[in-house]
Amino acid sequence: MTSDITIKTLRLSKAYGHFKAVDQISFEVYAGEIFGFLGANGAGKTTAMRMLCGLLEPSSGEASVAGFDVYRRPEAIKKRIGYMSQKFSLYEDLTILENIRFFGGIYGLTYAQIREKGKLLTAELGLEAQAHSLVGSLPLGWKQKLAFSVAVLHDPKIVFLDEPTGGVDPITRRQFWDLIYAAAARGVTIFVTTHYMDEAEYCDRVSIMVDGRMVAMNSPEQLKLQYKAGSMEEVFYQLARKAQRSD
Amino acid sequence: MGHSAKGILCEGLSKSFHRGAVTAVESINLKIDQGELFGLIGPDGAGKTTLMRLLTTLLKADRGNATVDGLDITEDYKMIRQTVGYMPGRFSLYQDLTVAENLNFFATLFNTTVSSNIDLIHDIYVQIEPFSDRRAGQLSGGMKQKLALCCALIHKPTVLFLDEPTTGVDVVSRKEFWGMLAGLRTLGITILVSTPYMDEAMRCDRIALIQAGEIMQVNTPQGIIESYPLTLYAVKAEDTFRLLQDSKAYHNTRSCFAFGSYLHLTFRGEDPNLVREYMEYLYRKGHDSLTINKIAPTIEDCFMYLMNSKPMTSTRL
């Protein structure tokens, strides 16, 4: 982790009529940091993430991602970030290599780069023998690990992970975090949401949103001290049970 | 098997898809007693949904047999459909009907009325009653879940099947939902509930740990924890990630997994000197503020132990 700021927001807000989906959130995330973005259902996490990915224009406030303003340069942001979620990851009816070629092409890599990245990635994951298998035939855990590797194919500065380990078996879930740590060590900023509270402990810092506002942000150790809690689950429970709204 | 047997009984239940290419569940043997709150614990793709769909007669088994409250899943499928409640993993009520309309619809399907069954669902229903004129599609996730549970209970089922009711739901709503199940349990309804969250196992009377279509172990949560055969240690240091890397590389480490801010670690063998030698190794590697304690395993520890001691069909390709 370095002191270079890769995400910066100031009173970032999104309102739909009178409904404040995201209500004046301000925070900074550093290069190579693993930043846990937690919140109750309906707290505004997805809306905030969509604004940071350049997919949704804020109502007010400021935000810059990878050095680009979210209002003026959303396309520049999209080129410099990676994204994966539990729901959307890869095309099941394409092979591993076809997916790599497709996403590499989308991100503007050359044929030579795609070929090289494809070899590297399948070797790292031990998937050389399956390179020509349909992604749909892989176990879920492998799909999610592959999806992560594809999301960082173009060496993005930041990768957004939306519940990447939902439903994955406990061993694969931990292998997935090994990939996250390795990417962070290379300087990639990790912005991750999860419902597994043990995973919140693996983050450098964690923020917790309740009803559109950011009610806590600190390292897991400090949060546990501050809320006199034994685990992040207790911290989360103390804050989120006060929530007035749900999704 | 006697037809008087209440609860659920599975004998060698198997189901595959794509002409046998994908085995969903393999030789499932299971006996769930009447009134039991029974948890089916396992990750996505373990076969939880297939087992539920076989028992609710929505799929036909390739081999084996099962009874639900003494009714055969093949011969008596019509009667089973009248006596069980089923809440599928995906929200499947009518989104464009209101809360009240959905309830009335499902009551009518089963030749009954909402008012004659209100006692069973009362505690849950009062929480969604303020929204009775709202369309189901406009409800929040937690409210949808409560409505779906009410609809699954409206005909006073004797057996209730809940397929991953808490997936994708935050910690607060999950606790609330398990509170509701504890309430239903006191009414004597047999409940089979599936979940990928290992910590929820502790809320069940008994659980089955399921992985890659096979049941690895069935017991009370406490019984599963007590049958863990190794000595487990929780280790903590300043730099968790480096501790994990160094511990994995250590020659006497049998297994090592991150658990929040701790590592859970087992050694090869039970020699009492192993702990001291391991700690010396960590100090040599420059770790600070080291602590190590013998601990009781969690269900997740047990699950991972069982996964590793079996031929791993799920993570092998």
Interface residues (C-beta under 8 A of the other chain):
Chain A: G39 A40 N41 G42 L127 A129 Q130 S133 L138 P139 L140 G141 W142 E163 G166 G167 V168 D169 P170 I171 T172 R174 W177 Y181 H195 Y196 M197 D198 E201 Y202 P220 E221 S231 M232 E233 F236 Y237 A240 R241 A243 R245 S246 D247
Chain B: G42 P43 D44 G45 A46 S140 G141 G142 M143 T167 G168 V169 D170 V171 V172 S173 K175 P196 Y197 M198 Q211 T240 F241 F257 A258 F259 G260 S261 E300 F303 M304 M307 N308 S314 T315 L317
